[in-house]
Amino acid sequence: MQLGYTILYVQDVRKTVAFYTAAFGLQPKFIHESGNYGELDTGSTSLAFCSHAMLQQMGKRPTAADAKAPCFEIALVTEDVTVAMAQALAAGAEKIQDPKQMPWGQTIAYVADPNGFLIELCTPVQA
């Protein structure tokens, strides 16, 4: 078995896809003509978005994400966390934590997307 995609529930799929493209350079893989579902190419898996409206039509009750009280995070790996963070902030991300060197050698920083999802920007983990 392998992870195919992760879906985040958002108010506006098109706006969210545009943000992730500008902030992190992720390219759209697919956006349904209705605008209620879209995917970004992240390599071997996809980061997908589904609208709250579509979920409500399916009888579900989506809630808003909160980066200050997260239940998960998205980790995007980069060689230069400082540059990645600057690009994300310029695109409208909210700074949560400045870059920090971890005891295991990885550098990490945190931002929130406009939907409130927590995003870790990090260097690769060194073996």
C-alpha positions as CSV (number, residue, x, y, z in Angstrom):
1,M,0.0,0.0,0.0
2,Q,1.1,3.6,-0.6
3,L,-0.1,7.1,0.3
4,G,-1.8,8.5,-2.8
5,Y,-3.0,11.9,-1.6
6,T,-4.0,13.9,1.4
7,I,-7.1,16.1,1.1
8,L,-7.5,19.4,3.0
9,Y,-11.0,20.9,3.4
10,V,-11.0,24.6,2.4
11,Q,-13.5,27.3,1.6
12,D,-12.1,28.2,-1.8
13,V,-10.2,25.5,-3.7
14,R,-9.0,27.7,-6.6
15,K,-7.7,30.4,-4.2
16,T,-5.9,27.8,-2.1
17,V,-4.3,26.2,-5.2
18,A,-3.1,29.6,-6.3
19,F,-1.7,30.3,-2.8
20,Y,0.3,27.0,-2.7
21,T,1.6,27.6,-6.2
22,A,2.8,31.2,-5.3
23,A,4.0,30.3,-1.8
24,F,5.7,27.0,-2.4
25,G,6.1,26.5,-6.2
26,L,3.8,23.5,-6.2
27,Q,2.1,23.0,-9.6
28,P,-1.6,22.3,-10.2
29,K,-2.2,18.7,-11.3
30,F,-6.0,18.8,-11.6
31,I,-8.8,21.3,-10.8
32,H,-12.3,20.1,-11.4
33,E,-14.4,22.5,-13.5
34,S,-16.8,23.0,-10.5
35,G,-13.9,24.4,-8.5
36,N,-14.8,22.1,-5.6
37,Y,-11.8,19.8,-5.9
38,G,-8.2,20.2,-6.9
39,E,-4.8,18.6,-6.6
40,L,-1.2,19.8,-6.6
41,D,1.7,17.7,-7.8
42,T,4.1,17.1,-4.9
43,G,6.1,14.2,-6.4
44,S,4.9,10.6,-5.6
45,T,1.8,11.8,-3.8
46,S,-0.7,14.7,-4.3
47,L,-1.8,17.4,-2.0
48,A,-5.5,17.8,-2.6
49,F,-8.2,20.3,-1.6
50,C,-12.0,19.8,-1.4
51,S,-14.4,22.6,-0.8
52,H,-16.5,22.9,2.4
53,A,-19.5,23.3,0.1
54,M,-18.9,19.9,-1.5
55,L,-18.5,18.2,1.9
56,Q,-21.7,19.8,3.2
57,Q,-23.6,18.5,0.1
58,M,-22.3,15.0,1.1
59,G,-23.7,15.5,4.6
60,K,-20.4,16.3,6.4
61,R,-19.6,19.2,8.7
62,P,-16.1,20.5,8.0
63,T,-14.5,22.8,10.5
64,A,-11.9,25.4,10.1
65,A,-8.2,24.6,10.7
66,D,-6.2,26.4,13.4
67,A,-2.4,26.6,13.0
68,K,-2.1,27.6,16.7
69,A,-4.0,24.5,17.8
70,P,-3.2,22.0,15.0
71,C,-4.2,18.4,14.8
72,F,-1.6,17.8,12.0
73,E,0.9,19.5,9.8
74,I,2.1,19.4,6.3
75,A,5.9,19.2,5.9
76,L,7.5,20.6,2.8
77,V,11.2,19.8,2.4
78,T,13.6,22.3,1.0
79,E,17.4,22.9,1.0
80,D,16.9,26.6,2.2
81,V,14.2,27.1,4.8
82,T,14.9,30.8,5.1
83,V,14.3,31.4,1.4
84,A,11.2,29.2,1.4
85,M,9.8,31.0,4.4
86,A,10.3,34.4,2.8
87,Q,8.6,33.2,-0.4
88,A,5.6,31.8,1.6
89,L,5.3,35.1,3.7
90,A,5.4,37.2,0.5
91,A,2.5,35.0,-0.9
92,G,0.4,35.6,2.2
93,A,1.4,32.9,4.7
94,E,1.4,33.8,8.4
95,K,4.6,33.3,10.3
96,I,4.3,30.8,13.2
97,Q,7.9,30.1,14.0
98,D,11.2,31.4,12.6
99,P,13.8,28.9,11.3
100,K,15.4,26.9,14.1
101,Q,18.2,24.3,14.1
102,M,17.1,21.1,15.6
103,P,19.4,18.8,17.7
104,W,19.3,16.1,14.9
105,G,20.6,18.6,12.4
106,Q,17.4,19.5,10.6
107,T,16.3,23.2,10.2
108,I,12.6,23.8,10.6
109,A,10.2,26.8,10.5
110,Y,6.5,27.0,10.5
111,V,3.9,29.1,8.6
112,A,0.1,28.9,8.3
113,D,-1.7,29.0,5.0
114,P,-4.7,31.4,4.6
115,N,-7.0,28.5,5.7
116,G,-5.2,28.1,9.0
117,F,-3.3,24.9,8.2
118,L,0.1,24.5,9.8
119,I,3.0,24.0,7.4
120,E,6.4,22.9,8.4
121,L,9.2,24.1,6.1
122,C,12.2,21.9,6.7
123,T,15.5,20.7,5.4
124,P,15.9,17.0,4.7
125,V,16.5,14.7,7.7
126,Q,20.2,13.6,7.7
127,A,20.8,10.0,8.4
